[in-house]
Amino acid sequence: MTMPFPGLTHVAVTISDPTVSVAWYTRLIGADPVLDEDTGPFRHIVYAIGDGLLGLHVFPDGLRDDGPFHPYRRGLDHVSFGVPDRAALAKWESRLNELGIAHGGIVDAGYGSGLSFRDPDGIALEFFAPPA
């Protein structure tokens, strides 16, 4: 029996300083977290985004690797947020400029267009539009 593979429900990233990252993500998303709780093993800060969730995790004993994020390291490469088309991508490029968030500009490819940027910990993020 073949079962349909379920869709994504959430992405969680580990951050180093919630004072910096929560303010940064709140400005970027334009909404406050829907949950901020200490679970015991870690603090869990969650944003509702579309049909999914973005979680920020903070561990009380700090990061196990205090080096900056790098997509070539085993684990997370980047988190991508979908937009409907290239025009919407251009609006997000303007919004990142308004927020003073550095980015790599819109890059077009045969499989779609992306706009890459980084959070305060250097975690790679992207807005992505399908090809026209």
C-alpha positions in Angstrom: 0.0 0.0 0.0 1.3 3.4 -1.0 0.7 6.2 1.5 0.8 9.9 0.5 3.7 11.7 2.0 2.6 14.4 4.5 3.3 18.1 4.0 5.6 20.1 6.2 4.1 21.5 9.4 7.0 23.4 10.8 10.7 24.3 10.6 12.7 24.9 13.8 16.1 26.7 13.9 18.4 27.1 16.9 19.3 30.7 17.7 21.9 32.1 20.1 20.3 35.3 21.5 16.5 35.5 21.7 16.7 39.2 22.6 18.2 39.8 19.1 16.5 37.1 17.1 12.9 37.5 18.4 12.9 41.2 17.6 14.5 40.5 14.2 12.0 37.8 13.2 9.0 39.8 14.6 10.0 42.7 12.3 10.6 40.5 9.3 7.3 38.5 9.7 5.2 41.5 10.9 3.6 39.5 13.7 4.4 38.5 17.2 5.1 34.9 18.1 2.0 32.7 18.8 3.9 30.8 21.5 6.9 31.4 23.8 7.5 28.8 26.4 10.2 27.1 28.3 9.8 23.4 27.8 12.6 22.5 30.2 15.2 21.3 27.8 14.8 24.4 25.6 12.9 27.6 25.1 10.5 27.3 22.2 9.4 30.5 20.3 6.9 29.9 17.5 5.5 32.1 14.6 2.5 31.1 12.6 3.3 31.5 8.9 0.7 30.5 6.3 -0.3 27.0 7.0 2.9 26.2 8.9 5.0 27.2 11.9 8.5 28.6 12.3 10.1 27.7 15.6 13.1 29.4 17.2 14.9 27.2 19.8 17.1 28.4 22.6 19.1 25.9 24.6 19.9 26.9 28.3 23.5 25.5 28.0 24.1 27.6 24.9 25.1 26.5 21.4 27.2 23.3 21.2 29.0 24.9 18.2 29.5 28.6 18.7 30.8 29.1 15.1 28.7 31.0 12.7 26.1 29.1 10.6 27.3 27.7 7.3 25.1 25.9 4.8 28.0 23.5 3.8 28.0 22.1 7.4 25.9 19.0 7.8 22.4 19.8 8.8 20.2 22.8 7.7 21.1 24.4 4.4 18.4 27.1 4.3 14.8 27.8 5.0 12.7 29.0 2.1 9.4 30.9 2.2 7.2 30.6 -0.9 5.8 33.6 -2.7 3.4 33.3 -5.7 5.4 35.0 -8.4 8.4 37.2 -9.2 6.4 40.4 -8.7 5.8 39.4 -5.0 9.5 38.5 -4.8 10.4 42.1 -5.9 8.1 43.4 -3.1 9.9 41.4 -0.5 13.2 42.7 -1.9 11.9 46.3 -1.3 10.7 45.2 2.2 14.1 43.8 3.1 15.6 47.1 2.0 13.2 49.0 4.2 14.1 46.8 7.2 17.8 47.3 6.5 18.3 43.6 6.0 21.2 42.7 3.6 20.4 40.3 0.8 21.8 38.9 -2.4 19.3 40.4 -4.8 16.9 38.4 -6.8 18.5 35.5 -8.7 16.6 33.9 -11.6 17.1 30.3 -12.6 15.1 27.8 -14.8 13.4 26.3 -11.7 12.4 29.7 -10.2 13.7 32.9 -8.6 15.1 33.3 -5.2 16.0 36.2 -2.8 18.5 35.1 -0.2 19.3 36.7 3.2 20.5 35.8 6.7 19.1 36.1 10.2 21.2 37.5 13.1 22.9 34.1 13.6 23.7 33.9 9.9 21.1 31.2 9.2 20.4 31.2 5.5 16.8 32.2 4.6 15.1 32.7 1.2 12.0 33.9 -0.4 11.3 31.8 -3.5 9.0 32.2 -6.5 8.2 29.4 -9.0 9.1 30.0 -12.7 6.8 32.2 -14.7 
